Amino acid sequence: MEWHRGHTIGQGSSATVSTATCCGGVLAVKSSELPQSEPLKKEQKILSSLSSPYVVAYKGCDITMENNKLLFNLFMEYMPFGTLAQATRRCDGRLQEPAIACYTRQIVQGLEYLHSKGLVHCDIKGANILIGENGAKIGDLGCAKSAADSTGAIGGTPMFMAPEVARGEEQGCASDIWSLGCTVIEMVTGGAPWPNVEDPFSVLYHIAYSSEVPEIPCFLSKEAKDFLGKCLRRNPQERWKASELLKHPFIEKLCFNKEVLESNTSSPTSVLEQGYWSCVEESESLGDLIHKTRKFETLAAGRVRMLALSSGVPYWARHDDENWITARGNGVEGFANCGAETASSASHGLSH
């Protein structure tokens, strides 16, 4: 197809997101140099097999020569109102519960579809949920994989990872449901589901080995709290499936309500307004993250020992767990097997 590249709306280390015009319409095009395009080709293969009103639509692909470089280009539906995370920030960091319920239902419908196709998204979060005229759609399938693939790389964003994923054990459909719960909290609070954990390594360790779940805001309705309780269960076998969640009272009887959503989102004045696409981050792979945290592991362990000994008895001894420090090492080894974390905004922006 004949198309023309517009302005850049996002850029990462391996891919660039641009607007594209084709036959008078606007698309998003995600481009990568051909020798480094295998991840993008994987995403294209998955996206081209899908057709759902709750997943960003595939529009084609091609290879072009630009500036003496061969580029692989993935075309997708352009979502004019940015991401769910951005919509939340535009509403002073908190959406109203009717809008949260409406968006949540659309996300769950998207997850039910993906899971019915045997796919796990692996990186559900506000930055990967895209907003258009008809509400929310799931975008960024760069981390997606087959649910039957038990040997594939584990990826995602640490703050939104399920405990079993943070431990490097498994990443299945139930992991998406945990991430969904974290995304609902993000809509409710405008912040991270684990707001008091400062660095990625601490987040991973806390999620993997504590007994805690993200705090459910007390001001939510009884139905919303119960819905989150069904998502945020540390045992993946106990989490509700997407098909079950669609029958939950919090979202069961909802249908798309444009008025509710418009009251909770400030639409850009132009479909091409770049401000909503300018926040692009290239997240590090989990392998790189763990490599860097290894440098600080000795210092961190010393700090933990010092804090524990300041009360007279080692923390791990007081808790009758002689493997407390070893668990950190085991956790690191598990994390080291994880694959690439999402190039979050770079790929979500391209999904628009």
Secondary structure as GFF3:
##gff-version 3
##sequence-region A 1 352
A	DSSP	beta_strand	4	11	.	.	.	ID=ss1
A	DSSP	beta_strand	16	22	.	.	.	ID=ss2
A	DSSP	beta_strand	25	33	.	.	.	ID=ss3
A	DSSP	three_ten_helix	34	36	.	.	.	ID=ss4
A	DSSP	alpha_helix	38	47	.	.	.	ID=ss5
A	DSSP	beta_strand	58	66	.	.	.	ID=ss6
A	DSSP	beta_strand	69	77	.	.	.	ID=ss7
A	DSSP	alpha_helix	84	90	.	.	.	ID=ss8
A	DSSP	alpha_helix	97	116	.	.	.	ID=ss9
A	DSSP	beta_strand	119	120	.	.	.	ID=ss10
A	DSSP	three_ten_helix	126	128	.	.	.	ID=ss11
A	DSSP	beta_strand	129	132	.	.	.	ID=ss12
A	DSSP	beta_strand	135	138	.	.	.	ID=ss13
A	DSSP	beta_strand	145	146	.	.	.	ID=ss14
A	DSSP	three_ten_helix	158	160	.	.	.	ID=ss15
A	DSSP	alpha_helix	163	166	.	.	.	ID=ss16
A	DSSP	alpha_helix	173	189	.	.	.	ID=ss17
A	DSSP	alpha_helix	200	209	.	.	.	ID=ss18
A	DSSP	alpha_helix	222	231	.	.	.	ID=ss19
A	DSSP	three_ten_helix	236	238	.	.	.	ID=ss20
A	DSSP	alpha_helix	242	245	.	.	.	ID=ss21
A	DSSP	alpha_helix	258	262	.	.	.	ID=ss22
A	DSSP	three_ten_helix	274	277	.	.	.	ID=ss23
A	DSSP	alpha_helix	286	309	.	.	.	ID=ss24
A	DSSP	alpha_helix	315	318	.	.	.	ID=ss25
A	DSSP	alpha_helix	324	336	.	.	.	ID=ss26
A	DSSP	alpha_helix	344	351	.	.	.	ID=ss27
###
